[in-house]
Amino acid sequence: MKVGDLGEFALIEFIADIVGKPSGRDLILGIGDDASIWCTEQATQLGTTDTLVQNVHFTLDTATWRDLGWKALAINISDIAAMGGEPCYALVSLALPSVTDVESIVEFYRGMVELARKFDVDICGGNISSAPVVVINVSVIGKASDIILRRSAALPGDQIAVTGYLGQAAAGRKMLQSRLKFDSETTAFLRAAHLRPYPRVAEGQILVQHGVKAAIDISDGLLSDLSHICKASRVEARVQLDGLPIHPMVKAAFEKESVGLALSGGEDYELLFTAKREIAEQIKGLMLTPVTVIGEIIRGEPGQVTLYNERGRPVEWGKRGWEHFKTIHRFYLRSDEYDCGLS
Amino acid sequence: MKVGDLGEFALIEFIADIVGKPSGRDLILGIGDDASIWCTEQATQLGTTDTLVQNVHFTLDTATWRDLGWKALAINISDIAAMGGEPCYALVSLALPSVTDVESIVEFYRGMVELARKFDVDICGGNISSAPVVVINVSVIGKASDIILRRSAALPGDQIAVTGYLGQAAAGRKMLQSRLKFDSETTAFLRAAHLRPYPRVAEGQILVQHGVKAAIDISDGLLSDLSHICKASRVEARVQLDGLPIHPMVKAAFEKESVGLALSGGEDYELLFTAKREIAEQIKGLMLTPVTVIGEIIRGEPGQVTLYNERGRPVEWGKRGWEHFKTIHRFYLRSDEYDCGLS
């Protein structure tokens, strides 16, 4: 059955069933009225919103609807994580062609609910409308302690560190796009890296609790996102190219290209943070996720990121990362950008 | 200059300038980080989201970008108003073709800021991405007293009432679509009705303060939205056709068709509420906006809305109102739906 056969209102009832009853926390009214209602104590709240557009951010040739449900929520939870907050409520807007299968929407919400349960997020409302292509917009409301991770708090002398590995999301996108063949373990790893990012909420909490002040999640790519921190903090960054955390499977599958993927690929949704050396060292021991120091913050040109090779020489790098409008616009052209060499 | 020349990040800085500094209320961090931050006291909060899709909800042939900015925020504030709440924060997602003029986006935000200032709303964050058509998604966070207007609280014996007039938004859409010519006063009135809806926040507050429990805003059309109330409340509604509040300019311009526009046109963003007779009467005297009783709630078939003519006879009415997927999908075919006769 197509959503055009079912209609908007029956589809909303369907969705309310899949999403289920609220967790019982503080949500008073979920899907089905003009707005959702929740109670809050005196709190610091966080709000974020992000969009996935068909043939820009994803294609239905390679992503399942269940993947999309997961990812559309994950990228928003990641923004909350990057502030050191906890996600609470999600509002979900779907704009869909009327020929979309109802079962696809069921799968979409199953994927979203799967992730929402892991983070105790209530999908509390949303909107459905028709559109020529699929556009998914999610807004997430979260809460935080008074201390919050900001882009603008990096200081000269801070170490620059990242959680997890870099470049595998872009490697996964490239594998799917170019139909590259790898062994089944690599294929599953890369596919999940691209389509099932796991937001670093617990890691963001650890950062806040141990005195880190500056962080961002890596959505546009390491260079681009580090540049955002440097611009907001009016500092410069030095990054050591040979210290980038690249997963062995990505190195094996993409060899030299893997450095480009790690620098500019984007969508890793790892946390990039800066902190005094002793704090960075302490944090390495506290996270289940590996933490790698990749460089340091210096006084200098605000927003500037300079790369250094293993001989300590500065290296030219042409591409910054993903930027809408500036980068090539269609998702499936996007990874052509990575083939630029190091000087 | 096109947004494709400026790029996503420069565009975001542009937007942050137009939106300006936060009102100083409780917003700690607005545009420019991973999430926006605000403080809240112990409160009942409301969240809502709504989307405008190019060539589904609007066309750039008839709407200016400034209109779109106003309307995209207005339809969300209206949802908060329909719960009896006050809007506080807005997150704005724009998906745009890269050939969009930067000046268009400036105009869009000017229109949105114009309305935001009237309701003391902070545009605190958002997202920009590329897309083949314009898709605007806005989420609004609001607050409310403990008493909230719900769809599910209508009771048999309640009067059904609406604020303002019905059908002029659809009349305006029809005028613009079919390039109908009217005198300048009518033209301006109908254009504003379609493109500059004014959310009924103060009116929603009056409803809550005077014991009204059930309300909805008229977005899909009177019949459709009243049916939503009746379904959620498990009651039936009787509506007196000759009592519908239709503005004299709409009657003059659209004659007999005006009843159809009032019943099914949608997008009026007036409040539809039910209340005991004495409360409804009291409220008429409290609002600056006219309030009209149009029928009553009875026990009966849940969700059913029955129309009665001036002789007290039930009347068949084929069309319910706007429903995505079920209704014809393209905005500019939409008003062909209204030409169905009364039996």
Contacts between the chains, C-beta under 8 A, distances in Angstrom:
chain1	res1	chain2	res2	distance
A	3	B	325	5.1
A	4	B	325	4.5
A	4	B	326	7.5
A	6	B	325	7.2
A	7	B	323	5.4
A	7	B	324	7.6
A	7	B	325	5.4
A	7	B	326	3.8
A	8	B	323	4.8
A	8	B	324	3.9
A	8	B	325	5.6
A	8	B	326	6.6
A	9	B	228	7.8
A	9	B	323	6.0
A	11	B	325	7.4
A	28	B	44	7.3
A	29	B	148	7.7
A	29	B	150	7.2
A	32	B	151	7.3
A	32	B	232	6.9
A	33	B	83	7.0
A	33	B	150	5.8
A	33	B	151	5.2
A	33	B	152	7.6
A	33	B	232	7.5
A	34	B	48	6.4
A	34	B	79	4.2
A	34	B	80	7.7
A	34	B	82	4.1
A	34	B	83	5.5
A	34	B	151	7.4
A	34	B	216	6.1
A	34	B	217	6.1
A	35	B	46	4.2
A	35	B	47	6.0
A	35	B	48	3.9
A	35	B	79	5.0
A	35	B	80	5.8
A	35	B	82	7.5
A	35	B	83	4.9
A	35	B	85	7.0
A	35	B	142	7.1
A	36	B	46	7.0
A	36	B	47	5.0
A	36	B	48	7.2
A	37	B	44	6.2
A	37	B	45	7.1
A	37	B	46	5.7
A	37	B	83	7.1
A	37	B	144	7.2
A	37	B	148	6.1
A	38	B	44	7.6
A	38	B	45	5.4
A	38	B	47	7.4
A	39	B	42	7.8
A	39	B	43	7.4
A	39	B	44	5.8
A	39	B	45	7.3
A	40	B	40	5.5
A	40	B	42	6.9
A	40	B	43	5.5
A	40	B	45	5.5
A	41	B	42	5.3
A	42	B	39	7.8
A	42	B	40	6.9
A	42	B	41	5.4
A	42	B	42	5.5
A	43	B	39	7.4
A	43	B	40	5.5
A	44	B	28	7.3
A	44	B	37	6.2
A	44	B	38	7.6
A	44	B	39	5.8
A	45	B	37	7.1
A	45	B	38	5.4
A	45	B	39	7.4
A	45	B	40	5.5
A	45	B	141	8.0
A	46	B	35	4.2
A	46	B	36	7.0
A	46	B	37	5.7
A	47	B	35	6.0
A	47	B	36	5.0
A	47	B	38	7.4
A	47	B	89	6.2
A	47	B	91	5.5
A	47	B	124	6.4
A	47	B	125	6.0
A	47	B	139	7.6
A	47	B	141	6.3
A	48	B	34	6.4
A	48	B	35	3.9
A	48	B	36	7.2
A	48	B	91	7.1
A	48	B	125	6.4
A	49	B	91	4.2
A	49	B	92	7.7
A	49	B	93	5.2
A	49	B	125	6.6
A	49	B	126	6.1
A	49	B	127	5.3
A	49	B	137	7.3
A	49	B	139	5.9
A	50	B	93	7.5
A	50	B	127	5.3
A	51	B	93	5.0
A	51	B	95	5.7
A	51	B	127	5.4
A	51	B	129	5.1
A	51	B	135	7.7
A	51	B	137	6.9
A	53	B	95	5.3
A	53	B	129	5.9
A	53	B	130	7.1
A	53	B	131	4.5
A	53	B	135	7.5
A	55	B	132	7.4
A	56	B	95	7.9
A	56	B	129	6.4
A	56	B	130	5.4
A	56	B	131	6.1
A	57	B	129	7.2
A	79	B	34	4.2
A	79	B	35	5.0
A	80	B	34	7.7
A	80	B	35	5.8
A	82	B	34	4.1
A	82	B	35	7.5
A	83	B	33	7.0
A	83	B	34	5.5
A	83	B	35	4.9
A	83	B	37	7.1
A	85	B	35	7.0
A	89	B	47	6.2
A	91	B	47	5.5
A	91	B	48	7.2
A	91	B	49	4.2
A	91	B	139	5.3
A	92	B	49	7.7
A	93	B	49	5.2
A	93	B	50	7.5
A	93	B	51	5.0
A	93	B	137	5.0
A	95	B	51	5.7
A	95	B	53	5.3
A	95	B	56	7.9
A	95	B	135	5.9
A	96	B	325	7.9
A	98	B	324	8.0
A	98	B	325	4.5
A	98	B	329	5.9
A	124	B	47	6.4
A	125	B	47	6.0
A	125	B	48	6.4
A	125	B	49	6.7
A	126	B	49	6.1
A	127	B	49	5.2
A	127	B	50	5.3
A	127	B	51	5.4
A	127	B	137	7.8
A	128	B	324	6.0
A	129	B	51	5.1
A	129	B	53	5.9
A	129	B	56	6.5
A	129	B	57	7.2
A	129	B	324	4.9
A	130	B	53	7.1
A	130	B	56	5.4
A	130	B	324	4.7
A	130	B	325	5.7
A	130	B	329	4.7
A	131	B	53	4.5
A	131	B	56	6.1
A	131	B	133	7.3
A	131	B	135	6.6
A	132	B	55	7.4
A	132	B	132	7.1
A	132	B	133	6.0
A	133	B	131	7.3
A	133	B	132	6.0
A	133	B	133	7.5
A	135	B	51	7.7
A	135	B	53	7.5
A	135	B	95	5.9
A	135	B	131	6.6
A	135	B	135	4.7
A	135	B	137	7.8
A	137	B	49	7.3
A	137	B	51	6.9
A	137	B	93	5.1
A	137	B	127	7.8
A	137	B	135	7.8
A	137	B	137	4.0
A	139	B	47	7.6
A	139	B	49	6.0
A	139	B	91	5.3
A	139	B	139	3.9
A	141	B	45	8.0
A	141	B	47	6.3
A	141	B	141	6.6
A	142	B	35	7.1
A	144	B	37	7.2
A	148	B	28	8.0
A	148	B	29	7.6
A	148	B	37	6.1
A	150	B	29	7.2
A	150	B	33	5.8
A	151	B	32	7.3
A	151	B	33	5.2
A	151	B	34	7.4
A	152	B	33	7.6
A	216	B	34	6.1
A	217	B	34	6.1
A	228	B	9	7.8
A	232	B	32	6.9
A	232	B	33	7.5
A	323	B	7	5.4
A	323	B	8	4.8
A	323	B	9	6.0
A	324	B	7	7.7
A	324	B	8	4.0
A	324	B	98	8.0
A	324	B	128	6.0
A	324	B	129	4.9
A	324	B	130	4.7
A	325	B	3	5.1
A	325	B	4	4.6
A	325	B	6	7.2
A	325	B	7	5.4
A	325	B	8	5.6
A	325	B	11	7.4
A	325	B	96	7.9
A	325	B	98	4.5
A	325	B	130	5.7
A	326	B	4	7.5
A	326	B	7	3.8
A	326	B	8	6.5
A	329	B	98	5.8
A	329	B	130	4.7
